[in-house]
Amino acid sequence: MRIERDSVWIQSTPGGDVAVVLIEAPDIQAAMGSLATSEDPFDRWFRESVKDVHGMDLAGGFPPPEQVLDFRG
């Protein structure tokens, strides 16, 4: 698994702040699967942070997001 880019922004909304996370990889499904099971200290920290902040358990699996736009100029 190789992640080529990982970027995070904080977006303020009327309902509170949300994290916007962008992960780019040649095979995103494989990258997310590896991230969900890796014992690397950063990967464990990332999973725990996502669970604490968003309540999503990456290790438990989840459906992939629906892409609605991919504009490249």
CHARMM internal coordinates of N, CA and C (Angstrom, degrees):
IC EDIT
DIST 1 N 1 CA 1.4349
DIST 1 CA 1 C 1.5095
ANGL 1 N 1 CA 1 C 108.91
DIST 1 C 2 N 1.3034
ANGL 1 CA 1 C 2 N 116.07
DIHE 1 N 1 CA 1 C 2 N 132.44
DIST 2 N 2 CA 1.4544
ANGL 1 C 2 N 2 CA 120.07
DIHE 1 CA 1 C 2 N 2 CA 177.72
DIST 2 CA 2 C 1.5175
ANGL 2 N 2 CA 2 C 108.90
DIHE 1 C 2 N 2 CA 2 C -133.43
DIST 2 C 3 N 1.2990
ANGL 2 CA 2 C 3 N 117.01
DIHE 2 N 2 CA 2 C 3 N 120.20
DIST 3 N 3 CA 1.4589
ANGL 2 C 3 N 3 CA 121.76
DIHE 2 CA 2 C 3 N 3 CA 174.12
DIST 3 CA 3 C 1.5215
ANGL 3 N 3 CA 3 C 106.61
DIHE 2 C 3 N 3 CA 3 C -95.22
DIST 3 C 4 N 1.3327
ANGL 3 CA 3 C 4 N 115.63
DIHE 3 N 3 CA 3 C 4 N 123.00
DIST 4 N 4 CA 1.4575
ANGL 3 C 4 N 4 CA 120.60
DIHE 3 CA 3 C 4 N 4 CA -177.85
DIST 4 CA 4 C 1.5187
ANGL 4 N 4 CA 4 C 112.35
DIHE 3 C 4 N 4 CA 4 C -87.69
DIST 4 C 5 N 1.3296
ANGL 4 CA 4 C 5 N 116.87
DIHE 4 N 4 CA 4 C 5 N -29.15
DIST 5 N 5 CA 1.4609
ANGL 4 C 5 N 5 CA 120.40
DIHE 4 CA 4 C 5 N 5 CA -178.44
DIST 5 CA 5 C 1.5123
ANGL 5 N 5 CA 5 C 108.74
DIHE 4 C 5 N 5 CA 5 C -150.69
DIST 5 C 6 N 1.3147
ANGL 5 CA 5 C 6 N 116.01
DIHE 5 N 5 CA 5 C 6 N 139.47
DIST 6 N 6 CA 1.4553
ANGL 5 C 6 N 6 CA 122.76
DIHE 5 CA 5 C 6 N 6 CA 176.51
DIST 6 CA 6 C 1.5188
ANGL 6 N 6 CA 6 C 106.41
DIHE 5 C 6 N 6 CA 6 C -141.70
DIST 6 C 7 N 1.3292
ANGL 6 CA 6 C 7 N 117.66
DIHE 6 N 6 CA 6 C 7 N 114.22
DIST 7 N 7 CA 1.4599
ANGL 6 C 7 N 7 CA 122.36
DIHE 6 CA 6 C 7 N 7 CA -178.61
DIST 7 CA 7 C 1.5196
ANGL 7 N 7 CA 7 C 108.81
DIHE 6 C 7 N 7 CA 7 C -130.92
DIST 7 C 8 N 1.3266
ANGL 7 CA 7 C 8 N 116.41
DIHE 7 N 7 CA 7 C 8 N 145.39
DIST 8 N 8 CA 1.4604
ANGL 7 C 8 N 8 CA 121.53
DIHE 7 CA 7 C 8 N 8 CA 179.26
DIST 8 CA 8 C 1.5212
ANGL 8 N 8 CA 8 C 108.76
DIHE 7 C 8 N 8 CA 8 C -135.44
DIST 8 C 9 N 1.3331
ANGL 8 CA 8 C 9 N 115.08
DIHE 8 N 8 CA 8 C 9 N 134.37
DIST 9 N 9 CA 1.4588
ANGL 8 C 9 N 9 CA 122.22
DIHE 8 CA 8 C 9 N 9 CA 174.74
DIST 9 CA 9 C 1.5183
ANGL 9 N 9 CA 9 C 107.96
DIHE 8 C 9 N 9 CA 9 C -123.81
DIST 9 C 10 N 1.3245
ANGL 9 CA 9 C 10 N 117.20
DIHE 9 N 9 CA 9 C 10 N 152.47
DIST 10 N 10 CA 1.4575
ANGL 9 C 10 N 10 CA 122.27
DIHE 9 CA 9 C 10 N 10 CA 171.70
DIST 10 CA 10 C 1.5224
ANGL 10 N 10 CA 10 C 106.80
DIHE 9 C 10 N 10 CA 10 C -105.63
DIST 10 C 11 N 1.3429
ANGL 10 CA 10 C 11 N 115.36
DIHE 10 N 10 CA 10 C 11 N 124.81
DIST 11 N 11 CA 1.4599
ANGL 10 C 11 N 11 CA 121.27
DIHE 10 CA 10 C 11 N 11 CA 179.73
DIST 11 CA 11 C 1.5162
ANGL 11 N 11 CA 11 C 109.46
DIHE 10 C 11 N 11 CA 11 C -114.78
DIST 11 C 12 N 1.3309
ANGL 11 CA 11 C 12 N 115.85
DIHE 11 N 11 CA 11 C 12 N 121.28
DIST 12 N 12 CA 1.4630
ANGL 11 C 12 N 12 CA 120.25
DIHE 11 CA 11 C 12 N 12 CA 175.79
DIST 12 CA 12 C 1.5222
ANGL 12 N 12 CA 12 C 109.06
DIHE 11 C 12 N 12 CA 12 C -79.00
DIST 12 C 13 N 1.3243
ANGL 12 CA 12 C 13 N 116.21
DIHE 12 N 12 CA 12 C 13 N 135.43
DIST 13 N 13 CA 1.4607
ANGL 12 C 13 N 13 CA 122.14
DIHE 12 CA 12 C 13 N 13 CA 177.48
DIST 13 CA 13 C 1.5199
ANGL 13 N 13 CA 13 C 108.21
DIHE 12 C 13 N 13 CA 13 C -134.46
DIST 13 C 14 N 1.3335
ANGL 13 CA 13 C 14 N 118.15
DIHE 13 N 13 CA 13 C 14 N 165.44
DIST 14 N 14 CA 1.4712
ANGL 13 C 14 N 14 CA 119.06
DIHE 13 CA 13 C 14 N 14 CA 176.58
DIST 14 CA 14 C 1.5266
ANGL 14 N 14 CA 14 C 112.86
DIHE 13 C 14 N 14 CA 14 C -58.86
DIST 14 C 15 N 1.3362
ANGL 14 CA 14 C 15 N 117.48
DIHE 14 N 14 CA 14 C 15 N -25.91
DIST 15 N 15 CA 1.4612
ANGL 14 C 15 N 15 CA 121.28
DIHE 14 CA 14 C 15 N 15 CA 179.08
DIST 15 CA 15 C 1.5169
ANGL 15 N 15 CA 15 C 114.13
DIHE 14 C 15 N 15 CA 15 C -89.00
DIST 15 C 16 N 1.3259
ANGL 15 CA 15 C 16 N 117.25
DIHE 15 N 15 CA 15 C 16 N 1.41
DIST 16 N 16 CA 1.4603
ANGL 15 C 16 N 16 CA 121.83
DIHE 15 CA 15 C 16 N 16 CA -178.66
DIST 16 CA 16 C 1.5171
ANGL 16 N 16 CA 16 C 111.09
DIHE 15 C 16 N 16 CA 16 C 119.67
DIST 16 C 17 N 1.3052
ANGL 16 CA 16 C 17 N 116.20
DIHE 16 N 16 CA 16 C 17 N 174.23
DIST 17 N 17 CA 1.4653
ANGL 16 C 17 N 17 CA 121.33
DIHE 16 CA 16 C 17 N 17 CA -179.16
DIST 17 CA 17 C 1.5260
ANGL 17 N 17 CA 17 C 110.59
DIHE 16 C 17 N 17 CA 17 C -75.50
DIST 17 C 18 N 1.3373
ANGL 17 CA 17 C 18 N 115.64
DIHE 17 N 17 CA 17 C 18 N 144.43
DIST 18 N 18 CA 1.4593
ANGL 17 C 18 N 18 CA 121.51
DIHE 17 CA 17 C 18 N 18 CA 173.86
DIST 18 CA 18 C 1.5184
ANGL 18 N 18 CA 18 C 108.11
DIHE 17 C 18 N 18 CA 18 C -130.88
DIST 18 C 19 N 1.3112
ANGL 18 CA 18 C 19 N 115.64
DIHE 18 N 18 CA 18 C 19 N 151.91
DIST 19 N 19 CA 1.4637
ANGL 18 C 19 N 19 CA 120.90
DIHE 18 CA 18 C 19 N 19 CA 175.74
DIST 19 CA 19 C 1.5233
ANGL 19 N 19 CA 19 C 108.05
DIHE 18 C 19 N 19 CA 19 C -94.86
DIST 19 C 20 N 1.3146
ANGL 19 CA 19 C 20 N 115.53
DIHE 19 N 19 CA 19 C 20 N 131.87
DIST 20 N 20 CA 1.4572
ANGL 19 C 20 N 20 CA 121.99
DIHE 19 CA 19 C 20 N 20 CA 174.11
DIST 20 CA 20 C 1.5251
ANGL 20 N 20 CA 20 C 105.85
DIHE 19 C 20 N 20 CA 20 C -105.20
DIST 20 C 21 N 1.3309
ANGL 20 CA 20 C 21 N 116.54
DIHE 20 N 20 CA 20 C 21 N 115.47
DIST 21 N 21 CA 1.4603
ANGL 20 C 21 N 21 CA 121.68
DIHE 20 CA 20 C 21 N 21 CA -174.55
DIST 21 CA 21 C 1.5219
ANGL 21 N 21 CA 21 C 108.92
DIHE 20 C 21 N 21 CA 21 C -114.51
DIST 21 C 22 N 1.3262
ANGL 21 CA 21 C 22 N 115.21
DIHE 21 N 21 CA 21 C 22 N 130.76
DIST 22 N 22 CA 1.4604
ANGL 21 C 22 N 22 CA 121.98
DIHE 21 CA 21 C 22 N 22 CA 176.93
DIST 22 CA 22 C 1.5205
ANGL 22 N 22 CA 22 C 108.32
DIHE 21 C 22 N 22 CA 22 C -119.60
DIST 22 C 23 N 1.3171
ANGL 22 CA 22 C 23 N 115.94
DIHE 22 N 22 CA 22 C 23 N 122.76
DIST 23 N 23 CA 1.4641
ANGL 22 C 23 N 23 CA 121.64
DIHE 22 CA 22 C 23 N 23 CA 175.81
DIST 23 CA 23 C 1.5167
ANGL 23 N 23 CA 23 C 107.09
DIHE 22 C 23 N 23 CA 23 C -124.06
DIST 23 C 24 N 1.3293
ANGL 23 CA 23 C 24 N 116.81
DIHE 23 N 23 CA 23 C 24 N 125.12
DIST 24 N 24 CA 1.4573
ANGL 23 C 24 N 24 CA 121.77
DIHE 23 CA 23 C 24 N 24 CA 176.46
DIST 24 CA 24 C 1.5205
ANGL 24 N 24 CA 24 C 108.97
DIHE 23 C 24 N 24 CA 24 C -114.18
DIST 24 C 25 N 1.3365
ANGL 24 CA 24 C 25 N 115.54
DIHE 24 N 24 CA 24 C 25 N 132.70
DIST 25 N 25 CA 1.4574
ANGL 24 C 25 N 25 CA 122.02
DIHE 24 CA 24 C 25 N 25 CA 178.95
DIST 25 CA 25 C 1.5246
ANGL 25 N 25 CA 25 C 108.22
DIHE 24 C 25 N 25 CA 25 C -154.03
DIST 25 C 26 N 1.3396
ANGL 25 CA 25 C 26 N 117.41
DIHE 25 N 25 CA 25 C 26 N 150.92
DIST 26 N 26 CA 1.4649
ANGL 25 C 26 N 26 CA 119.93
DIHE 25 CA 25 C 26 N 26 CA 178.01
DIST 26 CA 26 C 1.5367
ANGL 26 N 26 CA 26 C 111.92
DIHE 25 C 26 N 26 CA 26 C -56.80
DIST 26 C 27 N 1.3232
ANGL 26 CA 26 C 27 N 117.68
DIHE 26 N 26 CA 26 C 27 N -36.87
DIST 27 N 27 CA 1.4656
ANGL 26 C 27 N 27 CA 122.67
DIHE 26 CA 26 C 27 N 27 CA 177.78
DIST 27 CA 27 C 1.5243
ANGL 27 N 27 CA 27 C 106.59
DIHE 26 C 27 N 27 CA 27 C -130.26
DIST 27 C 28 N 1.3294
ANGL 27 CA 27 C 28 N 116.57
DIHE 27 N 27 CA 27 C 28 N 90.86
DIST 28 N 28 CA 1.4580
ANGL 27 C 28 N 28 CA 120.77
DIHE 27 CA 27 C 28 N 28 CA -173.19
DIST 28 CA 28 C 1.5339
ANGL 28 N 28 CA 28 C 112.06
DIHE 27 C 28 N 28 CA 28 C -63.72
DIST 28 C 29 N 1.3335
ANGL 28 CA 28 C 29 N 117.46
DIHE 28 N 28 CA 28 C 29 N -35.77
DIST 29 N 29 CA 1.4641
ANGL 28 C 29 N 29 CA 119.63
DIHE 28 CA 28 C 29 N 29 CA 178.85
DIST 29 CA 29 C 1.5262
ANGL 29 N 29 CA 29 C 110.72
DIHE 28 C 29 N 29 CA 29 C -62.78
DIST 29 C 30 N 1.3327
ANGL 29 CA 29 C 30 N 116.96
DIHE 29 N 29 CA 29 C 30 N -43.88
DIST 30 N 30 CA 1.4653
ANGL 29 C 30 N 30 CA 120.66
DIHE 29 CA 29 C 30 N 30 CA 178.54
DIST 30 CA 30 C 1.5240
ANGL 30 N 30 CA 30 C 110.64
DIHE 29 C 30 N 30 CA 30 C -66.33
DIST 30 C 31 N 1.3268
ANGL 30 CA 30 C 31 N 116.56
DIHE 30 N 30 CA 30 C 31 N -39.95
DIST 31 N 31 CA 1.4644
ANGL 30 C 31 N 31 CA 120.67
DIHE 30 CA 30 C 31 N 31 CA -179.63
DIST 31 CA 31 C 1.5273
ANGL 31 N 31 CA 31 C 110.57
DIHE 30 C 31 N 31 CA 31 C -63.16
DIST 31 C 32 N 1.3246
ANGL 31 CA 31 C 32 N 116.98
DIHE 31 N 31 CA 31 C 32 N -44.29
DIST 32 N 32 CA 1.4625
ANGL 31 C 32 N 32 CA 119.96
DIHE 31 CA 31 C 32 N 32 CA -179.91
DIST 32 CA 32 C 1.5307
ANGL 32 N 32 CA 32 C 110.98
DIHE 31 C 32 N 32 CA 32 C -68.43
DIST 32 C 33 N 1.3320
ANGL 32 CA 32 C 33 N 116.78
DIHE 32 N 32 CA 32 C 33 N -36.69
DIST 33 N 33 CA 1.4658
ANGL 32 C 33 N 33 CA 119.91
DIHE 32 CA 32 C 33 N 33 CA 176.79
DIST 33 CA 33 C 1.5133
ANGL 33 N 33 CA 33 C 111.52
DIHE 32 C 33 N 33 CA 33 C -63.28
DIST 33 C 34 N 1.3174
ANGL 33 CA 33 C 34 N 115.94
DIHE 33 N 33 CA 33 C 34 N -41.27
DIST 34 N 34 CA 1.4589
ANGL 33 C 34 N 34 CA 120.25
DIHE 33 CA 33 C 34 N 34 CA 178.58
DIST 34 CA 34 C 1.5258
ANGL 34 N 34 CA 34 C 110.88
DIHE 33 C 34 N 34 CA 34 C -67.72
DIST 34 C 35 N 1.3216
ANGL 34 CA 34 C 35 N 116.18
DIHE 34 N 34 CA 34 C 35 N -42.12
DIST 35 N 35 CA 1.4655
ANGL 34 C 35 N 35 CA 120.78
DIHE 34 CA 34 C 35 N 35 CA 178.73
DIST 35 CA 35 C 1.5292
ANGL 35 N 35 CA 35 C 110.46
DIHE 34 C 35 N 35 CA 35 C -61.31
DIST 35 C 36 N 1.3176
ANGL 35 CA 35 C 36 N 117.04
DIHE 35 N 35 CA 35 C 36 N -35.81
DIST 36 N 36 CA 1.4662
ANGL 35 C 36 N 36 CA 121.75
DIHE 35 CA 35 C 36 N 36 CA -177.87
DIST 36 CA 36 C 1.5186
ANGL 36 N 36 CA 36 C 113.14
DIHE 35 C 36 N 36 CA 36 C -70.17
DIST 36 C 37 N 1.3436
ANGL 36 CA 36 C 37 N 117.71
DIHE 36 N 36 CA 36 C 37 N -22.50
DIST 37 N 37 CA 1.4653
ANGL 36 C 37 N 37 CA 119.98
DIHE 36 CA 36 C 37 N 37 CA -175.18
DIST 37 CA 37 C 1.5264
ANGL 37 N 37 CA 37 C 114.07
DIHE 36 C 37 N 37 CA 37 C -119.06
DIST 37 C 38 N 1.3160
ANGL 37 CA 37 C 38 N 117.44
DIHE 37 N 37 CA 37 C 38 N -7.46
DIST 38 N 38 CA 1.4627
ANGL 37 C 38 N 38 CA 121.72
DIHE 37 CA 37 C 38 N 38 CA -176.00
DIST 38 CA 38 C 1.5270
ANGL 38 N 38 CA 38 C 111.59
DIHE 37 C 38 N 38 CA 38 C -63.58
DIST 38 C 39 N 1.3192
ANGL 38 CA 38 C 39 N 115.96
DIHE 38 N 38 CA 38 C 39 N 144.45
DIST 39 N 39 CA 1.4653
ANGL 38 C 39 N 39 CA 121.72
DIHE 38 CA 38 C 39 N 39 CA 174.55
DIST 39 CA 39 C 1.5275
ANGL 39 N 39 CA 39 C 111.74
DIHE 38 C 39 N 39 CA 39 C -99.75
DIST 39 C 40 N 1.3294
ANGL 39 CA 39 C 40 N 117.33
DIHE 39 N 39 CA 39 C 40 N 7.49
DIST 40 N 40 CA 1.4536
ANGL 39 C 40 N 40 CA 121.44
DIHE 39 CA 39 C 40 N 40 CA 175.49
DIST 40 CA 40 C 1.5367
ANGL 40 N 40 CA 40 C 108.61
DIHE 39 C 40 N 40 CA 40 C -59.24
DIST 40 C 41 N 1.3328
ANGL 40 CA 40 C 41 N 118.12
DIHE 40 N 40 CA 40 C 41 N 136.57
DIST 41 N 41 CA 1.4691
ANGL 40 C 41 N 41 CA 119.83
DIHE 40 CA 40 C 41 N 41 CA -176.99
DIST 41 CA 41 C 1.5324
ANGL 41 N 41 CA 41 C 113.89
DIHE 40 C 41 N 41 CA 41 C -55.46
DIST 41 C 42 N 1.3335
ANGL 41 CA 41 C 42 N 117.98
DIHE 41 N 41 CA 41 C 42 N -40.83
DIST 42 N 42 CA 1.4634
ANGL 41 C 42 N 42 CA 119.10
DIHE 41 CA 41 C 42 N 42 CA 179.22
DIST 42 CA 42 C 1.5223
ANGL 42 N 42 CA 42 C 110.54
DIHE 41 C 42 N 42 CA 42 C -65.62
DIST 42 C 43 N 1.3344
ANGL 42 CA 42 C 43 N 117.20
DIHE 42 N 42 CA 42 C 43 N -42.86
DIST 43 N 43 CA 1.4615
ANGL 42 C 43 N 43 CA 120.61
DIHE 42 CA 42 C 43 N 43 CA -179.11
DIST 43 CA 43 C 1.5246
ANGL 43 N 43 CA 43 C 111.34
DIHE 42 C 43 N 43 CA 43 C -63.70
DIST 43 C 44 N 1.3305
ANGL 43 CA 43 C 44 N 117.34
DIHE 43 N 43 CA 43 C 44 N -39.58
DIST 44 N 44 CA 1.4703
ANGL 43 C 44 N 44 CA 120.22
DIHE 43 CA 43 C 44 N 44 CA 176.55
DIST 44 CA 44 C 1.5191
ANGL 44 N 44 CA 44 C 110.26
DIHE 43 C 44 N 44 CA 44 C -64.15
DIST 44 C 45 N 1.3494
ANGL 44 CA 44 C 45 N 116.70
DIHE 44 N 44 CA 44 C 45 N -44.15
DIST 45 N 45 CA 1.4669
ANGL 44 C 45 N 45 CA 120.93
DIHE 44 CA 44 C 45 N 45 CA 178.15
DIST 45 CA 45 C 1.5272
ANGL 45 N 45 CA 45 C 110.28
DIHE 44 C 45 N 45 CA 45 C -59.99
DIST 45 C 46 N 1.3461
ANGL 45 CA 45 C 46 N 117.31
DIHE 45 N 45 CA 45 C 46 N -44.44
DIST 46 N 46 CA 1.4562
ANGL 45 C 46 N 46 CA 121.48
DIHE 45 CA 45 C 46 N 46 CA -178.98
DIST 46 CA 46 C 1.5300
ANGL 46 N 46 CA 46 C 110.42
DIHE 45 C 46 N 46 CA 46 C -61.36
DIST 46 C 47 N 1.3430
ANGL 46 CA 46 C 47 N 117.75
DIHE 46 N 46 CA 46 C 47 N -47.13
DIST 47 N 47 CA 1.4668
ANGL 46 C 47 N 47 CA 121.33
DIHE 46 CA 46 C 47 N 47 CA 178.56
DIST 47 CA 47 C 1.5226
ANGL 47 N 47 CA 47 C 111.45
DIHE 46 C 47 N 47 CA 47 C -59.18
DIST 47 C 48 N 1.3352
ANGL 47 CA 47 C 48 N 116.26
DIHE 47 N 47 CA 47 C 48 N -45.48
DIST 48 N 48 CA 1.4620
ANGL 47 C 48 N 48 CA 120.15
DIHE 47 CA 47 C 48 N 48 CA -179.67
DIST 48 CA 48 C 1.5264
ANGL 48 N 48 CA 48 C 111.08
DIHE 47 C 48 N 48 CA 48 C -64.52
DIST 48 C 49 N 1.3306
ANGL 48 CA 48 C 49 N 117.18
DIHE 48 N 48 CA 48 C 49 N -39.08
DIST 49 N 49 CA 1.4653
ANGL 48 C 49 N 49 CA 121.05
DIHE 48 CA 48 C 49 N 49 CA 179.05
DIST 49 CA 49 C 1.5202
ANGL 49 N 49 CA 49 C 111.08
DIHE 48 C 49 N 49 CA 49 C -65.25
DIST 49 C 50 N 1.3329
ANGL 49 CA 49 C 50 N 117.04
DIHE 49 N 49 CA 49 C 50 N -43.98
DIST 50 N 50 CA 1.4698
ANGL 49 C 50 N 50 CA 120.66
DIHE 49 CA 49 C 50 N 50 CA 178.71
DIST 50 CA 50 C 1.5246
ANGL 50 N 50 CA 50 C 109.93
DIHE 49 C 50 N 50 CA 50 C -61.73
DIST 50 C 51 N 1.3165
ANGL 50 CA 50 C 51 N 116.50
DIHE 50 N 50 CA 50 C 51 N -41.81
DIST 51 N 51 CA 1.4664
ANGL 50 C 51 N 51 CA 120.23
DIHE 50 CA 50 C 51 N 51 CA 179.94
DIST 51 CA 51 C 1.5261
ANGL 51 N 51 CA 51 C 111.08
DIHE 50 C 51 N 51 CA 51 C -66.10
DIST 51 C 52 N 1.3398
ANGL 51 CA 51 C 52 N 117.22
DIHE 51 N 51 CA 51 C 52 N -43.57
DIST 52 N 52 CA 1.4620
ANGL 51 C 52 N 52 CA 120.98
DIHE 51 CA 51 C 52 N 52 CA -179.93
DIST 52 CA 52 C 1.5246
ANGL 52 N 52 CA 52 C 111.87
DIHE 51 C 52 N 52 CA 52 C -65.07
DIST 52 C 53 N 1.3255
ANGL 52 CA 52 C 53 N 116.85
DIHE 52 N 52 CA 52 C 53 N -43.68
DIST 53 N 53 CA 1.4609
ANGL 52 C 53 N 53 CA 120.96
DIHE 52 CA 52 C 53 N 53 CA -174.19
DIST 53 CA 53 C 1.5232
ANGL 53 N 53 CA 53 C 112.20
DIHE 52 C 53 N 53 CA 53 C -81.15
DIST 53 C 54 N 1.3448
ANGL 53 CA 53 C 54 N 116.31
DIHE 53 N 53 CA 53 C 54 N -42.69
DIST 54 N 54 CA 1.4632
ANGL 53 C 54 N 54 CA 119.81
DIHE 53 CA 53 C 54 N 54 CA -171.72
DIST 54 CA 54 C 1.5224
ANGL 54 N 54 CA 54 C 114.30
DIHE 53 C 54 N 54 CA 54 C -112.62
DIST 54 C 55 N 1.3346
ANGL 54 CA 54 C 55 N 117.67
DIHE 54 N 54 CA 54 C 55 N -9.66
DIST 55 N 55 CA 1.4490
ANGL 54 C 55 N 55 CA 120.15
DIHE 54 CA 54 C 55 N 55 CA -179.05
DIST 55 CA 55 C 1.5218
ANGL 55 N 55 CA 55 C 113.74
DIHE 54 C 55 N 55 CA 55 C 75.73
DIST 55 C 56 N 1.3324
ANGL 55 CA 55 C 56 N 117.99
DIHE 55 N 55 CA 55 C 56 N 11.38
DIST 56 N 56 CA 1.4650
ANGL 55 C 56 N 56 CA 122.03
DIHE 55 CA 55 C 56 N 56 CA 179.38
DIST 56 CA 56 C 1.5158
ANGL 56 N 56 CA 56 C 109.31
DIHE 55 C 56 N 56 CA 56 C -95.49
DIST 56 C 57 N 1.3227
ANGL 56 CA 56 C 57 N 115.86
DIHE 56 N 56 CA 56 C 57 N 127.86
DIST 57 N 57 CA 1.4508
ANGL 56 C 57 N 57 CA 121.43
DIHE 56 CA 56 C 57 N 57 CA 178.05
DIST 57 CA 57 C 1.5304
ANGL 57 N 57 CA 57 C 108.34
DIHE 56 C 57 N 57 CA 57 C -97.50
DIST 57 C 58 N 1.3320
ANGL 57 CA 57 C 58 N 117.04
DIHE 57 N 57 CA 57 C 58 N 96.56
DIST 58 N 58 CA 1.4641
ANGL 57 C 58 N 58 CA 120.95
DIHE 57 CA 57 C 58 N 58 CA -177.85
DIST 58 CA 58 C 1.5186
ANGL 58 N 58 CA 58 C 111.71
DIHE 57 C 58 N 58 CA 58 C -60.09
DIST 58 C 59 N 1.3257
ANGL 58 CA 58 C 59 N 117.09
DIHE 58 N 58 CA 58 C 59 N -32.81
DIST 59 N 59 CA 1.4623
ANGL 58 C 59 N 59 CA 120.58
DIHE 58 CA 58 C 59 N 59 CA -179.63
DIST 59 CA 59 C 1.5264
ANGL 59 N 59 CA 59 C 111.21
DIHE 58 C 59 N 59 CA 59 C -69.93
DIST 59 C 60 N 1.3266
ANGL 59 CA 59 C 60 N 117.34
DIHE 59 N 59 CA 59 C 60 N -24.90
DIST 60 N 60 CA 1.4544
ANGL 59 C 60 N 60 CA 121.41
DIHE 59 CA 59 C 60 N 60 CA -179.12
DIST 60 CA 60 C 1.5250
ANGL 60 N 60 CA 60 C 113.56
DIHE 59 C 60 N 60 CA 60 C -81.88
DIST 60 C 61 N 1.3216
ANGL 60 CA 60 C 61 N 116.64
DIHE 60 N 60 CA 60 C 61 N -8.94
DIST 61 N 61 CA 1.4517
ANGL 60 C 61 N 61 CA 120.97
DIHE 60 CA 60 C 61 N 61 CA -179.18
DIST 61 CA 61 C 1.5163
ANGL 61 N 61 CA 61 C 112.00
DIHE 60 C 61 N 61 CA 61 C 83.96
DIST 61 C 62 N 1.3047
ANGL 61 CA 61 C 62 N 115.40
DIHE 61 N 61 CA 61 C 62 N 155.85
DIST 62 N 62 CA 1.4505
ANGL 61 C 62 N 62 CA 122.07
DIHE 61 CA 61 C 62 N 62 CA 179.29
DIST 62 CA 62 C 1.5230
ANGL 62 N 62 CA 62 C 107.82
DIHE 61 C 62 N 62 CA 62 C -164.77
DIST 62 C 63 N 1.3272
ANGL 62 CA 62 C 63 N 117.56
DIHE 62 N 62 CA 62 C 63 N 156.12
DIST 63 N 63 CA 1.4566
ANGL 62 C 63 N 63 CA 118.69
DIHE 62 CA 62 C 63 N 63 CA 179.14
DIST 63 CA 63 C 1.5277
ANGL 63 N 63 CA 63 C 109.97
DIHE 62 C 63 N 63 CA 63 C -68.40
DIST 63 C 64 N 1.3303
ANGL 63 CA 63 C 64 N 117.45
DIHE 63 N 63 CA 63 C 64 N 148.26
DIST 64 N 64 CA 1.4593
ANGL 63 C 64 N 64 CA 119.29
DIHE 63 CA 63 C 64 N 64 CA 179.36
DIST 64 CA 64 C 1.5278
ANGL 64 N 64 CA 64 C 110.43
DIHE 63 C 64 N 64 CA 64 C -66.63
DIST 64 C 65 N 1.3215
ANGL 64 CA 64 C 65 N 116.90
DIHE 64 N 64 CA 64 C 65 N 151.15
DIST 65 N 65 CA 1.4653
ANGL 64 C 65 N 65 CA 119.32
DIHE 64 CA 64 C 65 N 65 CA 178.83
DIST 65 CA 65 C 1.5265
ANGL 65 N 65 CA 65 C 110.56
DIHE 64 C 65 N 65 CA 65 C -68.79
DIST 65 C 66 N 1.3174
ANGL 65 CA 65 C 66 N 115.41
DIHE 65 N 65 CA 65 C 66 N 156.06
DIST 66 N 66 CA 1.4570
ANGL 65 C 66 N 66 CA 121.07
DIHE 65 CA 65 C 66 N 66 CA 176.61
DIST 66 CA 66 C 1.5222
ANGL 66 N 66 CA 66 C 108.38
DIHE 65 C 66 N 66 CA 66 C -90.67
DIST 66 C 67 N 1.3199
ANGL 66 CA 66 C 67 N 116.78
DIHE 66 N 66 CA 66 C 67 N 119.60
DIST 67 N 67 CA 1.4627
ANGL 66 C 67 N 67 CA 120.63
DIHE 66 CA 66 C 67 N 67 CA 178.04
DIST 67 CA 67 C 1.5187
ANGL 67 N 67 CA 67 C 108.35
DIHE 66 C 67 N 67 CA 67 C -78.26
DIST 67 C 68 N 1.3238
ANGL 67 CA 67 C 68 N 116.86
DIHE 67 N 67 CA 67 C 68 N 128.93
DIST 68 N 68 CA 1.4495
ANGL 67 C 68 N 68 CA 121.00
DIHE 67 CA 67 C 68 N 68 CA -178.47
DIST 68 CA 68 C 1.5259
ANGL 68 N 68 CA 68 C 112.63
DIHE 67 C 68 N 68 CA 68 C -113.44
DIST 68 C 69 N 1.3237
ANGL 68 CA 68 C 69 N 118.40
DIHE 68 N 68 CA 68 C 69 N -12.61
DIST 69 N 69 CA 1.4490
ANGL 68 C 69 N 69 CA 121.62
DIHE 68 CA 68 C 69 N 69 CA 178.99
DIST 69 CA 69 C 1.5143
ANGL 69 N 69 CA 69 C 110.24
DIHE 68 C 69 N 69 CA 69 C -160.28
DIST 69 C 70 N 1.3324
ANGL 69 CA 69 C 70 N 116.60
DIHE 69 N 69 CA 69 C 70 N 138.81
DIST 70 N 70 CA 1.4612
ANGL 69 C 70 N 70 CA 122.31
DIHE 69 CA 69 C 70 N 70 CA 174.44
DIST 70 CA 70 C 1.5258
ANGL 70 N 70 CA 70 C 107.04
DIHE 69 C 70 N 70 CA 70 C -147.60
DIST 70 C 71 N 1.3201
ANGL 70 CA 70 C 71 N 116.32
DIHE 70 N 70 CA 70 C 71 N 80.20
DIST 71 N 71 CA 1.4630
ANGL 70 C 71 N 71 CA 121.73
DIHE 70 CA 70 C 71 N 71 CA -178.89
DIST 71 CA 71 C 1.5167
ANGL 71 N 71 CA 71 C 109.61
DIHE 70 C 71 N 71 CA 71 C -94.00
DIST 71 C 72 N 1.2957
ANGL 71 CA 71 C 72 N 116.10
DIHE 71 N 71 CA 71 C 72 N 131.83
DIST 72 N 72 CA 1.4677
ANGL 71 C 72 N 72 CA 122.18
DIHE 71 CA 71 C 72 N 72 CA 174.73
DIST 72 CA 72 C 1.5078
ANGL 72 N 72 CA 72 C 107.32
DIHE 71 C 72 N 72 CA 72 C -132.06
DIST 72 C 73 N 1.3175
ANGL 72 CA 72 C 73 N 115.23
DIHE 72 N 72 CA 72 C 73 N 119.62
DIST 73 N 73 CA 1.4664
ANGL 72 C 73 N 73 CA 120.00
DIHE 72 CA 72 C 73 N 73 CA -175.06
DIST 73 CA 73 C 1.4934
ANGL 73 N 73 CA 73 C 113.96
DIHE 72 C 73 N 73 CA 73 C -88.48
END
COOR INIT
IC SEED 1 N 1 CA 1 C
IC BUILD
